[in-house]
């Protein structure tokens, strides 16, 4: 599975073994991705606004990956 090799997901899963977070947000990789991880934490990679037109929105409770 490609997810198993994505270093940001590996880092997020390892971090969740030590501490609980509701959301783990990343940028830089330019790959828009929203995925539930261990302990129901949400991993979000913002993607980019040039090729994918993606961004994250926090409504005070949840984070969602969106496109414009």
NORFEN-V366826 format. One line per field, one symbol per residue. phi: phi as a letter, one per 40 degrees, with the letter a starting at -180 (. if undefined). psi: psi as a letter, one per 30 degrees, with the letter a starting at -180 (. if undefined). burial: # if it has 16 or more other ideal C-beta (glycine too) atoms within 10 Angstrom, else .. A space follows every 10 residues. Layout:
phi: ???
psi: ???
burial: ???
//
This chain:
phi: .cdcbccccc dcccccccac bcbbbbbgcg bcabacbdfg cbcbbcgacc bbfbabbbch bbbbcbbb
psi: keeffjfeee eeeeeffekk kekjklaefg jkkkkkakgg kkkkkfblge efhllkkkgf elkkklk.
burial: .....#.##. .##..#.... ...#.#.... .###..#... ########.. ...###.... ..#.#...
//
